[in-house]
């Protein structure tokens, strides 16, 4: 009964999510439907047939499966499909606002015998999906990231797009995603400076598959206002102090960290230590379709395994609203609702 009551409270809590990848939101059912739509062959990735749920043996194995799903996003209508699927899911979680990361570069690439999407088709797909999300009661903000393991620093595809005339409505930030090992942040400093010059915020990934120095570089070289993951900052107490003093928020994704081998067991997750150190944190799903999770599940893990109580959850949601790039009107409304939410 207590567990049911706690789940109900977490479900009803008004929420925002700041770290969720559009291309990572696809469930097995969605990937299978898109595969059928396009006549793709999934056996090169899953030789024994479609899995009931995705599973991975580390980041490279995840990347192989992820890129198969990505290859199925071939039109603006495909984007609309997955945006609306995501919106329905987060609306059912009482998420009111979400900042969704999408990787424009991978959609513009030519893939084998077929061409990538045009900038206009990509933009129109995001705009229509965002409009449909609003019909479900969810406002979306877009983060467009540079995939560091695909777009080398000498390329300027993403930043040129961000400076151009075909960006989507609701664009709020530039990110840096992809595999950290061997792909440091500093070479992208000029890209981020150009994005910030046109009013975009800086929210790179760091401290996931690389250690504390990756987080430091994201802050020093890219002017990060929030960090995607960042949990390995704990390897350097001096860096932790820098993060606390600067007020940079870490977008923490427990299930993602477990499945991709950042932590060996959930009980060892860094969230309690981060909070004990005074680091601002919020909870997120990262790639919810691929990881078979949702935001209420992540909050439940924090309650059941990591010792976060209702007061802590409420504080994290208030902090996430404050750290978001939502309109001031929406922030004020959400903070007022959270202030009166029963504990």
C-alpha positions in Angstrom: 0.0 0.0 0.0 2.8 2.4 0.9 4.5 1.6 -2.4 1.3 2.3 -4.3 0.8 5.5 -2.5 4.4 6.6 -3.2 4.0 5.8 -6.9 0.8 7.7 -7.0 2.4 10.7 -5.5 5.3 10.6 -7.9 2.8 10.2 -10.8 0.8 13.2 -9.8 3.8 15.5 -9.1 4.1 18.1 -11.8 7.3 17.6 -13.7 9.7 18.9 -16.2 12.4 16.8 -18.0 15.6 18.4 -19.3 17.5 15.4 -20.7 15.7 13.2 -23.2 16.8 12.4 -26.7 14.2 12.4 -29.4 16.0 9.6 -31.3 16.4 7.7 -28.1 12.7 7.8 -27.2 11.8 5.1 -29.7 10.4 1.9 -28.0 10.7 -1.6 -29.5 7.2 -1.2 -30.9 8.0 2.1 -32.5 11.3 0.8 -34.1 9.5 -2.2 -35.4 6.6 -0.2 -36.9 9.1 2.1 -38.6 11.1 -0.9 -39.8 7.9 -2.3 -41.3 7.0 1.1 -42.8 10.3 1.2 -44.7 10.9 -2.5 -45.4 14.1 -2.5 -43.4 15.9 -5.7 -42.3 16.4 -5.9 -38.6 18.2 -9.2 -38.5 21.7 -7.6 -39.0 21.2 -6.1 -35.5 18.9 -8.7 -33.9 19.6 -12.0 -35.7 17.2 -13.9 -33.5 14.3 -11.6 -34.2 12.8 -8.6 -32.5 13.6 -8.4 -28.8 10.9 -7.9 -26.2 13.0 -5.1 -24.7 16.3 -3.7 -25.8 19.5 -4.8 -24.0 23.1 -3.7 -24.4 26.6 -4.8 -23.6 28.1 -1.4 -23.0 28.0 1.9 -25.1 29.3 0.5 -28.4 26.6 -2.2 -28.5 24.0 0.3 -27.6 25.3 2.6 -30.4 24.9 -0.2 -33.0 21.2 -0.8 -32.1 20.6 2.9 -31.7 21.9 3.7 -35.2 19.7 1.1 -36.8 16.7 2.9 -35.2 18.1 6.2 -36.4 18.3 4.9 -40.0 14.5 4.5 -39.9 13.9 8.2 -39.5 13.7 9.0 -43.2 11.1 11.8 -43.4 9.5 14.6 -41.6 6.5 12.3 -41.0 8.7 9.8 -39.3 9.9 12.6 -36.9 6.3 13.6 -36.3 5.5 10.0 -35.4 8.2 9.7 -32.7 7.6 13.2 -31.3 3.9 12.5 -30.8 4.7 9.1 -29.3 7.1 10.8 -26.9 4.5 13.5 -26.1 1.8 10.9 -25.2 4.2 9.1 -22.9 5.5 12.2 -21.0 2.0 13.6 -20.8 0.9 10.4 -19.1 3.7 11.1 -16.6 2.4 14.6 -15.8 5.4 16.1 -17.5 4.4 19.7 -18.5 7.6 20.8 -20.2 10.5 18.9 -21.8 13.7 19.9 -23.4 14.3 17.3 -26.1 17.7 16.8 -27.7 17.8 16.0 -31.4 20.8 15.5 -33.6 20.3 17.4 -36.9 23.6 16.2 -38.3 22.5 12.6 -38.5 19.3 13.4 -40.3 21.1 15.5 -43.0 23.6 12.7 -43.8 23.3 10.7 -47.0 22.9 7.1 -46.0 23.9 4.6 -48.7 21.4 4.7 -51.5 19.1 7.3 -50.0 19.6 11.0 -49.3 19.3 12.6 -46.0 16.5 15.0 -45.1 16.5 18.5 -46.3 16.8 21.2 -43.6 13.3 22.3 -44.4 11.8 18.8 -44.0 13.6 18.3 -40.7 12.4 21.7 -39.4 8.8 21.1 -40.5 8.8 17.7 -38.9 9.9 19.1 -35.6 7.4 22.0 -35.8 4.5 19.7 -36.5 5.5 17.3 -33.8 5.9 20.2 -31.3 2.4 21.4 -32.3 0.9 18.0 -31.7 2.8 17.7 -28.3 1.1 20.9 -27.2 -2.3 19.3 -28.0 -1.3 16.7 -25.4 -0.5 19.4 -22.8 3.2 19.2 -23.2 5.4 22.1 -24.3 8.7 21.1 -25.9 11.9 23.0 -26.2 14.6 21.8 -28.6 18.3 21.2 -28.0 20.2 20.4 -31.1 23.5 18.7 -30.4 26.7 18.0 -32.2 27.6 14.3 -32.3 31.2 14.5 -31.3 32.1 11.0 -32.6 30.6 11.7 -36.0 31.0 15.5 -36.7 34.6 16.3 -36.3 35.5 19.8 -35.1 36.6 21.0 -38.5 33.1 20.4 -39.8 30.5 23.0 -39.2 27.3 21.3 -40.3 25.4 21.8 -37.0 26.5 25.3 -36.2 25.9 26.5 -39.7 22.4 25.0 -39.5 21.8 26.7 -36.2 22.8 30.1 -37.6 20.6 29.6 -40.7 17.0 30.3 -41.6 15.5 26.7 -41.1 15.7 26.1 -37.4 12.6 24.8 -35.6 10.3 26.8 -33.3 11.2 26.3 -29.7 15.0 26.0 -30.2 16.7 26.8 -26.9 20.2 25.3 -26.7 23.2 23.6 -28.3 24.4 20.3 -27.0 27.4 18.0 -27.4 26.6 14.3 -27.5 28.1 11.1 -28.7 30.9 8.9 -27.3 33.3 10.9 -25.1 36.3 8.6 -25.2 38.7 10.1 -27.7 36.5 13.0 -28.6 37.2 15.9 -26.1 35.0 18.9 -25.8 37.6 21.7 -26.2 37.8 21.5 -30.0 34.2 22.5 -30.2 34.6 25.8 -28.3 34.2 27.9 -31.4 31.0 26.1 -32.3 29.6 26.8 -28.9 30.7 30.4 -28.9 28.9 31.0 -32.2 25.8 29.4 -30.8 25.8 31.5 -27.7 26.3 34.6 -29.8 22.9 34.0 -31.4 21.3 33.4 -28.0 21.4 29.7 -27.6 22.3 28.1 -24.2 25.0 25.5 -23.6 24.1 22.1 -22.4 26.9 19.5 -23.4 27.2 16.0 -22.2 30.2 15.2 -20.1 31.4 12.9 -17.3 29.6 9.8 -18.5 32.0 7.6 -20.4 34.9 9.9 -19.5 36.0 11.3 -16.2 36.2 14.5 -14.3 38.4 16.3 -16.8 35.6 16.0 -19.4 33.2 17.8 -17.1 35.8 20.5 -16.4 36.3 21.1 -20.1 32.6 21.3 -20.8 32.3 24.1 -18.2 35.6 26.0 -19.0 35.7 25.6 -22.8 32.0 25.4 -23.7 30.5 27.6 -21.0 28.1 24.8 -19.9 25.1 26.0 -18.0 23.9 22.5 -17.4 25.8 19.2 -17.9 24.3 16.0 -19.4 25.2 13.3 -16.8 28.3 14.7 -15.2 28.3 12.0 -12.5 32.0 11.3 -12.7 32.8 14.8 -11.5 33.1 13.2 -8.1 36.5 11.9 -9.1 37.8 15.4 -8.5 36.7 17.2 -5.3 38.1 20.5 -6.7 35.8 20.2 -9.7 32.9 19.4 -7.5 33.5 22.7 -5.7 33.6 24.5 -9.0 30.3 23.0 -10.0 28.7 23.9 -6.7 30.1 27.5 -6.7 29.0 28.0 -10.4 25.5 26.6 -9.9 25.8 24.3 -12.9 23.1 21.7 -12.8 23.7 18.0 -13.6 21.1 16.2 -15.6 21.3 12.8 -13.9 20.0 9.6 -15.7 20.2 6.6 -13.3 18.9 3.8 -15.5 21.0 5.0 -18.5 24.1 5.0 -16.2 23.4 1.4 -15.1 22.7 0.0 -18.6 25.7 1.6 -20.2 28.1 0.6 -17.5 28.8 3.9 -15.9 27.9 2.3 -12.6 28.0 -1.4 -11.8 24.9 -1.4 -9.6 22.2 1.1 -8.9 23.0 1.2 -5.2 26.4 2.7 -6.2 24.9 5.5 -8.2 26.4 9.0 -7.6 23.2 10.9 -7.0 23.2 10.8 -3.1 26.9 11.8 -3.0 26.2 14.6 -5.5 23.4 16.0 -3.4 25.4 15.6 -0.2 28.1 17.7 -1.8 25.6 20.4 -2.7 25.5 19.9 -6.5 22.3 20.9 -8.2 20.7 17.8 -9.8 17.6 16.7 -11.6 16.4 13.3 -12.8 15.9 12.4 -16.4 15.4 9.4 -18.7 18.0 10.0 -21.4 16.9 7.4 -24.0 13.6 6.1 -22.5 12.5 4.0 -25.4 15.8 2.1 -25.7 16.1 1.9 -21.9 12.5 0.9 -21.2 12.0 3.6 -18.7 10.0 6.8 -18.0 10.3 9.7 -15.7 8.1 8.2 -12.9 10.2 5.1 -13.0 13.4 7.1 -12.6 11.9 9.0 -9.7 10.8 5.7 -8.2 14.3 4.4 -8.4 15.6 7.5 -6.6 13.0 6.9 -3.9 13.4 3.1 -3.5 17.2 2.7 -4.0 18.9 6.1 -3.6 17.1 7.5 -0.6 15.3 10.5 -2.1 12.2 11.5 -0.1 9.2 13.6 -1.2 10.8 16.8 -0.1 13.9 15.9 -2.1 11.8 15.2 -5.2 9.9 18.4 -4.9 13.1 20.3 -4.5 14.6 18.7 -7.6 11.6 19.5 -9.7 11.7 23.1 -8.5 15.4 23.2 -9.4 14.8 21.7 -12.8 12.1 24.3 -13.6 14.5 27.1 -12.5 17.3 25.7 -14.6 15.1 25.1 -17.7 14.9 27.5 -20.6 11.1 27.6 -20.6 9.3 30.9 -20.8 9.1 32.9 -17.6 5.4 32.6 -17.7 5.5 28.8 -17.8 8.2 28.8 -15.0 6.1 31.0 -12.8 3.1 28.8 -13.3 4.9 25.5 -12.6 6.7 26.9 -9.6 3.4 28.1 -8.1 1.9 24.6 -8.7 4.8 22.9 -7.1 4.7 25.3 -4.1 1.2 24.1 -3.3 1.7 20.4 -4.1 1.0 18.3 -1.0 3.8 16.3 0.6 
